[in-house]
Amino acid sequence: MNSVNQLISTQYVSVGSTNKNTLKALPAKQKQKLQTFTIGDDNGYIYIFEYQKNEHVLVSKSAQSGKEINHVQLGYSQQSENDRIFYSTGTSIKAMSRKGKEVFKGESKSSDLITKFQVEGNSIWGAGKYLFTEFDIQSESQMRDKYDYLSNELINCMYSSNIIEGNKIQSVLACGDNTLRVVQDDTEVMKYNLTSLVNHMKPYSTQYQLIQSKTQAPKTYLCATNDGELIMLDMQLTKFRNQPTLLWQLKNSESGINLFDSFDFYGKGNSDLLVSYEDSTIELLQCNINGELEVAARKTVEEQVTSVEGGYFTQQGVSEFLISTFSGRVLGIQETNQKFASQTQIGSSSKTDLSTVEQDKVKNNALAIQKLKDDIQNLEKLADELQKKCVSEDGHVALVNEVNIKIDYKLTINSSDASYNLNLSCQYPFELIALQSNLKLEIIDVDNKGAIKSISPEDPSNESLFLATYRMPEQNIQKIEFKLRTYEGKSGDIKVHIITSPYPMNCQVINVPIKPLSLHVRTNEIPNSEMPMNDLTFIGEFQAKEIHYYVQEMIPDIPVLNHDEEVKYIFKSSLVGSYLVCTYNKGKAVFQSDSVSTIAIVKDFINNQLNQRGTVVSVKWNINDKSIPHMIELLKPLFEDHKSQTIKLKIVPALKELKLQDEEIDFMTPEMKQILQNSEQILKDYGNLPQKIEYLKGIVSDLVFDRATLKELDDPSNKIDTIIQYLEKYDYDRVIKYILS
């Protein structure tokens, strides 16, 4: 498949803001040719929409639950397939019929919100942040907690099916330590290590099938990860095989994958995929005759996608995917040619021999009509929202000052250039965004949807070391990304002030914490046991939970501690590749790292925290000078990459000049052709090169100062200029010798 087509989106309906996995396609009844779909929103309603007279209309609606809908699943019963729509809200799981009647309501004994669950027959498998529970439905108003499993790690997503010999159902939990855990009843029976966090997973087979029974679901799972990979695993476990088998991996983007769904989109019996990325791109992957996934089409939807479902929703025989968005829009996704073909078929009725001009008119008219419908829906939604925010005072309409707006943010690490991607999603369009911090930040230019940027000078007297404002000239921007960089070693916050539009304008502030070791991520093992390590040990009258709290304050995404056993975590620097091992229990905490600077940061942070609490401790450390050449060796590829980029930048103008003089470029080497082909990206990246090399020099400088401080050596300030000169010449041996001299 050589060319990549464009996907077309059509807005069908709009509800309140939505959470992840709250849209489901209902199978068509025998007398129906098209499918209906159901969706739950933050207002606490479950809606069912059906296609009638060229539009989707609301056919039933639940009573308001009082809390936002967290998850939606379809239930299968022996009496009638899919007669129940299950949804979780707070600590409850409820179910309603297609006609909107509540047919079940069960309450969990735990206070942990049920944010994900699976259901089959009278069994429900549900999970919150850390607690996984298997429930039994005992009546229309009662469910029993049958088994509980308390995870030591955050449960990111889950799926329940049969993967072990026999008829019992097991649950696969994707956890925050980049592992998959298989749980049966209340027992963990298997743990499998991955290299990245799994955001979404489900059984998958190259031959498409609608999964109606968890015992008959495929034993192969497709997992979508935080670093943009699709991973296919054979999850079947037997007495001879106690670990999954990796079948293949596919990576098309650096952006993390949020969701996907499989459907026979091209009508060839294969499982085609629609994949949703964190950067708001959706990608259609066609499954070919060899079972391989190829990119067929893509589109940017400019908003966070919360659900993906495949089916037939508007025309018999015309397949499409439905997606729901953060703000509550439901969009139909089709390929360009497919969309125009279906619109032409509708417009032509029985006429099959239209001229090209007439076909263009049909296409344009259909698109114009759809745009008008979308505009009307948006205006109706806006009118309803404004009405809710108004009260009557002496016959006049007054606006309520306080408006609750749903805003979501995600801070991810970009290991290629030691930066953070801050993604903001909002229920309403952005009018203005201000980023303020008590840390020194650098803004790396990315596509900010045409936002007008203004950087203000530092104001240390008000603890404001960074202030940038972005004004949105375009309307309807509800998701935006910022790329930021700061040094490790200091903690602080980024305060994000968000003003939304349209009227009434409202400002909300969210606080994004930046931790001292925020570029470190969880991993499960150290590849080299002979790595030169520096040691730091605390001994004193403290509990493991106290040290755990300090580790949580130093490094992001650390789970709560719900046991009294020894704790061990391994972290990897996403930029340099150095490691940090934390091991602690009551009265003793040991930290090991091949980076002297990491040890220095941990020592200063924990020592300050313990001193503030008046805890008496003994602190000892040992610095291994063999870790210095080891660290320079880790940094070497980053400096060499900068050197390569600089050389490419210098020869781009010459290569362009040669191409202008002679259009034939056969005489060029493959490397030169590649540089010419990527010349625009090389020139675009040039603006970030100076900041990146200064960042790398800063890492080496910190290494020199931290070693001198911990070994109680003389102030090395007079060495720094010479070391930087050697770095600029890429003379690493001299750098090492001069540091250790």
N, C-alpha and C positions, 0 to 999 in steps of 0.2 A: 504494500500500500504506500504509494509515493506521496500523494497530496493529502493535506489535512484540511478538511472542510470546516465551515463555520456552523456552530450550533445557533439555533434561533429560540428565543424564549418568548412565551406568551403568558401574561398574567391572567389567571383564571379567577381567583378570589383573594380576599384579604381578611385576616382575623387579627387578634391581638398578637403581641410578640410571643415567640415560641422557643422552647427548649429543644435539645437534641433528641432525635428519634421520637417525635410526637406526630408524625404523618404516616398513615398506613393506607395502602390500596386494598379495597375489599374485593374478593373474587366476584365475578358477575354471576347473578342467579341464572337459572336455566332459561327463563323467558327474556333475560336481558342480554344485549349484545355488548354493552359497554360496562366498564367498572365504575363503581362509586369510590370515593375516598373519604377518610375521616382524619380529623386533625384536632389537637388540643392546644389551648393557648394559655398565657399567663393570667388571663381573666378567670380561669377556672372552668371553661366550657369545653365540651367535646362537640364538634360539628360533623355532620355527614352531608356531603355534596354529591349531586347527581347531574349528569349532562342532559338538559332538556331544551329543545328549541334553540340550538346553537349557543347555549351558555350553561355554565354550571350554577345550579340553584341549590339553596339550602333546603334539605328535605327533613332533617331532624336535628335536634340540639338537646344536650343534656341540661339538667339543672345545674346551677352554679355550685361548684364544690367549695368555694371560699378560699382556695389556695391554688397556686399555679399548677398546671399539669406538667409532670416531670418526664413521663414516659408513656407510650401507647403500644399495646400489643394486641393481636387478634387471638381469640380463643376458639379452640375446636372442641366440639362435643359430639357424642354419638348420635344425638337426636337431630342435630342440624349443623352443617358445616358453617363455621364463622358466624354464628348467631350472636356472639358476644364480643364486644369491644372492651378490652381491659385497659385501665389507665391508673397510674400512680399519682397521688397528690398528698404531699406531706408524708405521714407514716401510714397512710391508707392505700389500699388497692380496691378499686371499684370496677364494675362492669355494667355496660348498657347494651340494649338490643339495637338493631338497625333503626327501630322506630323511636329511639331516644328514651326508652323506659329503663330505669335502673333495675338490674337483675341480681346484682351482688355488691356487697360492701363489707370489706374485712379490714381489721385494724391490727397493725403489728404491735408487739409488746415493747419493742425497742424504740428509743427516741431518735435513732438514726433515720434520716429521710430516705425513702426508697426511690432512688434515681434511675434504676435500671432493673428489669426483670424479664423472665420468660414464663410462659404458661402453656400447659397442655392438660386437657381433661380437668381433673380436680387438683392438680399440682401446680404450685407457683414457686419459682426460684427467683429470689430477689436480693438486691444488694444496695447498700448505701456507700459511705466512704470506706469503711473498714469491715462492716459486718455483712456476711452472706448468710441468708436464711432460706430453708426450704419450708414452704407452707402447705398445709392441707386445707382445701375448701370443704367445710363441714356442713354449711347451710348457706342460705342467701345472705345472711348477716354475720357470718362468723368464719374465720380461718384460724388454724392452729399452727403455732411455731413448732415444726417437727424436728428440724436440725438447725443448729447454729454453728458457723465457722467464723472465728475472729481472725482477720488477716493482720499481720504485722506491717503490711504495706498498703498504700492507697489502692483501692480497686478502681481501675480506670474504665473498663468495660467488661462484659461477660457474655457468654452464650452457653446454653444448655442443650446437650444432645447425647446420644449413645456413642461412645468411642472405645469402651472396654467390652470385651466378650461378655455376652449376657444381655438381658433386657433392661437393666437399670439405666437411669439417666445420670450422666456426670455433667458438671459445670466447669467450663474453662474460664478462669479469671485472669485478665491481663492487669498486672500490678505495676506500681510505680517504680519498682527496682528493675524494670525491663525484663520481667519474667512472665511466663504463663504458668499458672498453677491449676492443676486438675483436682477438683474437690468432689468426693462422693459422700453423701450424707453429711457428716461433720468432720470428715478426715481428708487431709491433703494427701493424695496418692502419687503425685508427680509434680516436679518443678523443672521448667525448661528455660534456659537463659537465652535472651536475645540481646542485640546490641543497641536497641532503641525502644522507646515506649510505644506500645500498641494502642492506637486510638479507636479502632473499630475492627471487628472480625465476625465472620460467619462461615458456615459450611459452604463449600464451592466445588462445583464440578464443571468441566468444560462442556459437557452436555447439559443443557438447561433443564431443570426440573423445579416445580413448585414444591417447596418443603411443607408438607402437611402433617408429618409425623416425625418426632424427634428421634425415634428409634430407627427410622428409615432415611434420615438425613445423611448426606455424604460424610465420610470420615476425614475428608481433606478440608482443611480450613484455609481461608484467605485472610491474611492479617494486613492492616494498613498502619504504618508507623509514623512517628513524629518526625522522622528525617526524610519522608517522602518515598518510602519503599513499599511495594506490595510483596508479601512473603507468602509462598504457598507451602503448607506443612501437611504431611500425612500424620494425623493425630491418633490413628488407631493404635491402641496399646494392647499387648498380649503378654502371656507369661514369658515369651521369648524376646519381647521388645518393650522396654519400659520408658522409652523416650521417643518423641516425635521425630520424623524424618524430614529434613529440608529438601523440598522438591525443586523450587526455583525462586529467584528474586528478580524484581523489576523496579527500576527507578527512572522516572521521566522528569522529575522536578526536585529542586532543592527545598521546596516548600513542603511542610508536613501535610499528610493526608488526613482529612477530618472524617470523611464518610465515603461509602460506596454502596452500590446495589447492583445486582446482576439480573439480566432479563434477556430474553431472545429478541433483541431489538431489530435485527436484520432478518428475522424469520427463517434462519437456517438451522435451527435446533441447537445453537450454541449459546453459551453464557457470555453475552456482551456486558461490559461494565460501564457505569457512569461514576467517575471518581471526582470527589470534591476536595480541593486543596485549601490550605489555610490562607493562601493569598487571594482567595475568591475565584480562582480558575476552576472551571469544571471541564473534564476531559472524557470523551467517549472512546472506549477501547473496544475494538472489534476482536472477537475470538475467531481465528482462522481455522482452516481444516486440520491444522497440526496442533490445535489447542493453544496456540501462542496469541498473546494480546498485543494488538497493534493500535497506535493512536489513529483514530479515524476523524475526529472533529473535536473542537474545543471552543470555549467562550469564557469571558470574564463577566461575572454577574454583579460585581460591585457591592456585594453584601455577603455576610456570613451565611453559609448554607447550614441548615439544622436537620434536614431529612432528605433522603433520596428514595424514590419508589418507581419501579417500572411497571408498565401495563398498557391497557387500551382505554382511553378516557374520553376521547372526543369523536372518533370515527372508527367504524369497524375495519379491522385489518391494518390500521395505521398505529404503529407502536410509538410510545414516547415514554420519557421519564418525567415524573413530577418531582420538583424540589420545593421545600419550604425554606423561608429565610428568617433571619433573626427578628425582623420587624413584623413578620406574620404574613408575608405574601406567599402565595402558592403559584408556581410557574410551571408551565408545560414546556418541555425541552424536546425539540426535534432537530433533525438535520435540515440544512437549507433546502436541498432539492426535495426532500420528503415533505417539508412544510408547504412549499409552493405547489407540489403535486396534489396534496390533499385539499388545499384551498381552491385550486383550479377545478378539481373534481366536484367540489361543492358548488362552485359558481356556474359550472357548465351544465349541471344536471345530466341530461341525456345526450348533450351535444359533445361529440368527440373530435370534430375536425375544426377547431378554432384556429384562426390565423395567429401569428406571433404577436401582432399588435393587440388583438383581443385577449390573448393570454396575459400579456403585460398589464392590461387594464384590470383583469380579474385579480391578478396578484396585488397590484397597487391598491385597488378598492378594498380587498380583504384585509390588507395590512392597515389601511386607514381606518376601517371600521373597528378593527381590534384595538388600535391606538385610542380611538374615542372611548371604547368600552373601558380600557385601562384608566384613562383620565377620569371618567365618571366614577369608577370604583374608588380611585384615590381621593377624589373630592368628597364622596359620600363618607369615606372613612375619616377624613379630616373634619367634616362637619360633625360627625358623631363624637369625635374626641374633643372638639371645641365645646360642644354642648355639655359634656360631662364636666368641663372645667369652669362652667359659668354658673352663677347664682343670681337670683333676682333681688334687687335692692330698690324699693320705691318705684317699681315699674321699669327700672333700667337694668341692663345686663352688666355685671361686674365680673372680672376674672379672678379666680382663686390664685393666690400667689404661689402656693406650693404645689408643684406638679411632680409626680413620681415617674421618672424616666429610667428605663432599663438600659444600662450601659455595661458592656463586657470588655475586658482587656485580656491579652495574653502576651507575656514577655518570653521570647525564645532566644536562644543563643545561636549566633551565626559563627561557627568555628573557623570558617575560612578567613575572616578578617577581625576576629575578636570583638564583634559588635553584638548589640541586642536588637532584635526586631520587636517593636512594640506595636501590636495590632489592636485597634480600637473598633468596636462595633456598637452601634447605637440604634435605639428603637425609632428615632426621628433623625432627619438630616442634620448634619453639622453646619453651624454658622461660623463658629470661631473656636479654635483650640489653642490653649496656652500651656506650654510645658515649663515648669519651674522646678529647680532642684538646688539642694544645699551641697551638691557635688559638682565638680567640674566635668561637663559633658561635651562631647563633640557630636555634631549632627552630620551624618553621612547622607548625601543627597540621593534620594530615590524618587520614584514617581509618586508625588503627593496629590494626584488628581488636579493639578493646576493651582494648588493652594498658594496664596501670596504669603511669603515668609518674611518675618522681621525678627532679628536677633538684638537683644538689649545688652548693654554692658553689665559686667558683674557688679553686685552690690553687697560686699561682705558684711557691711554693718547690719543688714537685714537677713543675713544668712542666705542670700540668693546669689549663688555662683553661676547660675545659668537661667536664662529666660528667653524663650522663643515663642512667638505667636504665629498662627496660621489662619488666615481668613479664606473662606471658601467662596470663590466667585461663581461656582456652579452649584445648582440645586440638586437635591436628592442623593448626596454623597453620605452614605451611612456606614461605610467601612473605610479605614485609612491606616496606612502603615508608616511608622517612623523607624529610622535606623540610627542607633545611638552607640557611642563608645565611651567608656570610662575605665580608669585603672582599677585593678583589684587592690584590696588592702584597706579601703575605707567603706563604711556603711552610710547610707543616707536614703533619701526618698526622691521620687519624681512626682510632683503634684501635677495632675492633668486637669485643667479647668476646661470644661466643655460647655459651650453655649449652643443650643439647638434652635432650629427653625422648622416650620414657620411659626407664626404668632400663635400662642403666646411664647415669647422667648423664655428660656429657662437655663440657669447655670448650675451645673453639678461638678463636684470635685471628687476625683478618685486618687487614691494614694498607691503608688507603685514602689515597693521597697527594693532597694539595691543593697545586696549583702556583701561583706568583705571578700568572700570567695565565690562570687556569683557566676563566674565563668567555669566553675567545676560542676560536673554532671556525674550521676550515679553510674557505676559499672559493677560487674560481678567478679572480676578477677584481674590480677596483674600478669601480663604475658611473660615477663622475665623475672624469675625469682632471684637472679643474681644482680638485680638493679642496685646501685649504691644508694643507700637510704640514710637520711638524717633523722634522729630520734628526739622526741620531746615527751617527758613524763611528768604527770601531776599525781602526787600522793597526798591525801588529806581526808578530812572528815566531810565528805560530800556523798550524795546519792547519785546513782547512775542517771536518774531523771534530770538532775541539775546540769550535768555535763551535756546530756542530750538536748536540753533547752538551748545551751550555748551553741551547740552544733547547728541546731535549727536556725539560730540567729546569724550564723556565719555563712551557711550554704542553703540555697533554695531547694524546695521540694523534698524536705525531710518529713517522713511520716511521724505520727504521734507514737509515743512509747507505751505499749500496753502490756508489758511483761517485765519481770525482774531479773531476767537472765543477762549474761554478757552480751554487749552490743558490738557489732563490727560492721563498718561501712567502708566501701572503697569508692573513691572519686577520681575522676580524670579531668585534667585541664583541657577544655575543648579547643584551646588554641595551641598550647605548647606540647601537650601530650604527656605532661608529668602526672604523677599519681599522689594521692593522699589516702592513707589508711588510718581509720579511727577505731580504736578498740577501748571500751571502757565498761566498768561495772562499779559497784560500791567501793569508794575509797581509792580507786586507781584509774587513770586515763592515760593511754599511750597514743601518740600521733607520730606517724612515720611518713616521710615524703622524700623523693629524689630532688625536690626543689627547696633550697635554703630559704627562699622568700616565702614560700607557703608555710614553712615551720615558723618563721618570724611573725607572720600574720596571726597564726593560731595562738602562739605564745602571748602576744600582746593582747589579743582580744579576750581570751579566757582568763588570763591573769588579771586584767582590769575588772572583769565581771566578778571574779571570786573576791578580789579586794574590796569592791563596792559592797558586797554582802558580808564582809568581815570573816570569810572562811579562811582558816589557816591551812596553807598547803606548802608542800615541798616541790619545787620545780627544778628539773634537771634536763639538760639537753646535750646532744652529741652531734657535732657537725663533721660530716664525712667529706673531705676535700675531693674525693673521687667523683662526687656528684657534680662538681663544677664542669669538667670536660664533658660529662654526660649531658648536662643541660645545654651546653653550647652545641653539642651534636644534635639535640632535639630542635634547637632554634635554627640550625644551619639550613634546612630546607626552606624555611620561611624567608631567610635572607637571600637564598639563591633564587627563589621565586620572584622576589623584588628585583633582583639583578636581571633576570630574564625579561620581566615586564618592562624594565627601563630600556633594555636593548631593543625590544620589539617596538617600543614607542619611538625610538630614534630612527628606525628604518622604515616606519610606515609611510612618511611623506615621500621618501625615495621610491618605494614600491608603487605608490599611487602615480608618481610622475612617469615611471616606466610604462605603466599601463595606459596612460594618456597618450604616450608617444607610439606605443605599439599595442593594439588591442589583444594580440596573441600573447599569452603568458606561459606557453608550453616550456619555454627555456628556464622558467623559475623552478627552484627545488620545491618538493612537497611542503617543506617547512615554510618557505616564503609564500607559497600559495595560501597556506592556512592563515598566516599573519595577515595577508591582504584580505582574505575572506572575513576575518574577524576584526578588521581595522576599526570599525565604528565602536565596537565594544571595548577595544584596547584604549582608544581615545577617551571613551566615556569613563573608564576605570582610572584614567590618569589622575583625576582630581582627588582620588582617595589614596594614591600611592605615598605622597609625602607624610600624611598623618599616620599611615600604617608603619612606615619605616621608623618614624619617631617613636611610635608605640613599642616596637621591637627593641630599639635602643634603650628605651626606658626600662624594659624588663631586665636587660643586661646590667644597667646601672643599679637597679634595685638589688640584683643578685650580689653585686660587689659590696654595696653598703650593708646589706643584711648579713653577709658572711663576716664582715669586719666587726659588726655590732655583737653578734652572737659569740665570736671567738675573742672578743675584747681586744681587737687590733687597733692600730692607729687609724685616724680618719683618712679614708681613701680618696677624698675629694680631688687631690692632685693627680690621681691616676685616671680619672674619668675621661678627660679630653683625649688622652693617648689611646685609651681603649676604644673610644668612638672612632678615632682615625683608623685604627686597625679594622674595625667593623666595616667602615665605608670602603676599605680595600678588600674586604672579604678574606682577611688573613686570620683565620680562626685559631691556628696554632699559637700565634703571637698573643691573641686575646687571652687564651687560657694561661699561657706562661706569665703574662703580666698581672693577671688577677691573682695568681697563686704566689707571685714573688713577694 
